[in-house]
């Protein structure tokens, strides 16, 4: 089944607990954490302490996307805090296999992330060692960006690569996914659809989550 993953990057942190609860009640499948350090990407967000706090109250799996330098230094902290999935970028992880094995050894699902400007060929060897791949459909760093249309072609190509090399892994897509394009992205091959402002920008987060989840589910029959 295709999964919907609200990204708290776009949430109102004054009401974060309430908004995550609304996502849970609306049928979300996991919660996505965009972790940024101000070095690898031009923004600073949050660390493992916030994830740990949410883990105590949220029944859904937590997905930590590490947009940080030297991610291997912090992976144990995020897994200890409760991350069920941890992904690192192919662009800044020189010993990628070792880092992926570290994540798995700590008991979490290991993923690799690729930016819009990086050739998909950079992922070829990694596909044999991951549980999931995260395709960025915007340049990472900020929420609310417009979906890069070229990403649909990349998504279809990456889907084909996965089916050829390691069909058991999941394909996640993050960036600019909204109500108007979520079905198209799902049909192009995404298994996990990350949505930020497309959920948290709505007046009724619970109803919007429910609506997008229904669209994702309906895409499987198309």
C-alpha positions in Angstrom: 0.0 0.0 0.0 1.1 3.5 -0.8 1.8 5.6 2.3 1.2 9.3 3.2 3.9 11.0 5.3 3.2 14.5 6.7 6.4 16.5 7.1 6.4 18.6 10.3 8.8 21.1 8.6 5.6 23.0 7.6 3.8 22.6 10.9 3.0 25.4 13.4 5.3 24.5 16.2 3.0 26.4 18.7 0.5 23.7 18.1 2.7 20.8 17.0 1.3 18.1 19.2 -2.3 18.9 18.2 -1.4 19.0 14.5 0.4 15.7 14.5 -2.6 14.2 16.3 -4.8 15.6 13.6 -2.6 13.9 11.0 -2.8 10.6 12.9 -6.6 10.8 13.1 -6.7 11.7 9.4 -5.1 8.4 8.4 -1.4 9.4 7.9 1.0 6.4 7.8 4.2 7.9 9.2 5.6 11.3 10.3 8.5 12.8 8.4 11.3 14.8 10.0 13.4 17.1 7.9 16.6 17.5 9.9 18.8 20.4 8.7 22.1 21.8 10.1 22.6 25.0 8.2 25.7 23.6 6.5 24.7 20.9 4.0 21.5 22.9 3.4 20.8 26.6 4.1 18.4 26.1 7.0 18.4 24.9 10.6 15.5 22.9 12.0 15.5 20.4 14.9 17.4 17.5 16.5 16.8 14.2 18.2 15.2 15.7 21.3 12.1 16.9 19.4 11.8 13.5 17.8 12.1 11.8 21.2 9.4 13.9 22.6 7.0 13.2 19.8 7.8 9.4 19.9 6.3 9.3 23.4 2.9 10.3 22.1 2.8 9.4 18.4 1.8 5.8 17.4 3.1 6.2 13.8 6.6 5.3 12.6 9.0 8.3 12.5 11.1 9.0 9.4 14.2 11.0 9.9 15.7 12.6 6.8 19.2 13.8 7.7 20.2 16.9 5.6 23.4 17.4 7.7 27.1 17.1 7.5 28.8 14.0 9.1 25.4 12.3 9.5 27.1 9.2 11.0 27.9 11.1 14.1 24.3 11.7 14.9 22.6 8.6 13.6 22.8 6.8 16.9 21.1 9.7 18.7 18.2 9.8 16.2 17.7 6.0 16.4 17.9 6.1 20.2 15.3 8.9 20.2 12.9 6.7 18.3 13.5 7.1 14.6 12.2 4.0 12.7 13.6 5.1 9.4 16.8 7.1 8.8 18.0 8.4 5.4 21.3 10.1 4.4 22.3 11.9 1.2 24.4 10.3 -1.5 25.9 13.7 -2.1 27.6 14.1 1.3 28.1 10.5 2.6 31.5 9.4 1.4 31.4 6.0 3.1 27.8 5.3 2.2 27.7 1.5 2.6 29.3 1.8 6.1 26.7 4.5 7.1 23.8 2.4 5.8 25.1 -0.6 7.7 25.3 1.6 10.9 21.6 2.5 10.6 20.6 -1.1 10.1 22.8 -2.3 12.9 21.0 0.1 15.3 17.7 -1.4 14.3 16.2 1.2 11.9 15.4 1.1 8.2 18.2 2.6 6.1 17.5 5.0 3.2 19.5 7.0 0.7 18.4 10.4 -0.6 19.2 12.0 -3.9 18.9 15.7 -4.8 17.3 17.0 -8.1 20.6 17.9 -9.7 22.4 14.5 -9.0 22.3 11.9 -11.7 20.3 8.8 -10.8 23.3 6.7 -11.7 24.9 7.8 -8.4 22.4 5.5 -6.6 23.1 2.3 -8.5 25.3 0.5 -6.0 23.4 1.9 -3.0 20.2 0.3 -4.2 21.5 -3.1 -3.2 22.0 -2.0 0.4 19.0 0.2 1.4 15.5 -0.4 2.6 14.2 2.7 0.8 15.2 5.6 -1.5 14.1 9.2 -1.1 13.9 11.2 -4.3 13.9 14.9 -3.7 11.5 16.8 -6.0 12.7 20.2 -4.8 16.1 21.5 -3.8 16.3 20.6 0.0 16.4 23.3 2.6 13.0 24.9 2.8 9.3 23.9 2.8 6.6 25.2 0.5 8.6 25.0 -2.7 7.2 24.2 -6.1 7.4 20.7 -7.4 10.1 20.3 -10.1 8.3 18.8 -13.1 11.4 17.0 -14.3 11.1 14.9 -11.1 8.3 12.8 -12.7 10.6 11.6 -15.4 13.3 10.9 -12.7 10.7 9.1 -10.6 9.7 6.8 -13.4 13.3 6.0 -14.3 14.2 5.4 -10.6 11.2 3.1 -10.3 12.5 1.1 -13.2 16.0 0.9 -11.7 14.5 -0.4 -8.4 12.4 -3.0 -10.2 15.6 -4.2 -12.0 18.1 -4.1 -9.1 16.2 -4.5 -5.8 12.4 -4.6 -6.2 11.9 -5.1 -2.4 12.8 -1.5 -1.5 10.4 1.4 -1.2 10.5 4.7 -3.2 9.8 7.9 -1.3 9.3 11.3 -2.8 9.5 14.6 -1.0 9.0 18.2 -2.2 6.1 20.2 -3.6 3.5 17.5 -3.4 0.1 18.9 -3.2 -3.5 17.9 -3.7 -3.3 18.7 -7.4 -0.4 16.5 -8.2 -0.3 13.8 -5.5 -2.1 11.2 -7.7 0.2 11.8 -10.6 3.3 11.3 -8.4 1.8 8.2 -6.9 1.0 6.7 -10.3 4.6 7.5 -11.5 5.9 5.1 -8.9 6.1 6.6 -5.4 5.4 4.3 -2.5 5.7 7.0 0.2 4.5 10.5 -0.5 5.8 13.2 1.8 3.6 16.3 2.1 4.3 19.4 4.1 2.5 22.6 3.4 -0.1 20.6 1.4 -1.3 19.3 4.7 -0.2 21.8 7.4 -1.3 24.8 5.3 -4.9 23.7 5.4 -7.4 25.1 7.8 -8.6 21.6 8.8 -5.5 19.4 9.0 -7.4 16.2 9.9 -9.7 16.6 6.9 -6.9 17.5 4.5 -4.9 14.4 5.7 -7.9 12.2 5.2 -8.5 13.7 1.7 -4.9 13.2 0.6 -4.8 9.7 2.0 -7.9 8.8 0.0 -6.3 10.2 -3.2 -3.1 8.2 -2.6 -5.2 5.0 -2.0 -7.3 5.7 -5.1 -4.1 6.0 -7.2 -3.4 2.3 -6.7 -6.6 1.4 -8.6 -5.8 3.6 -11.6 
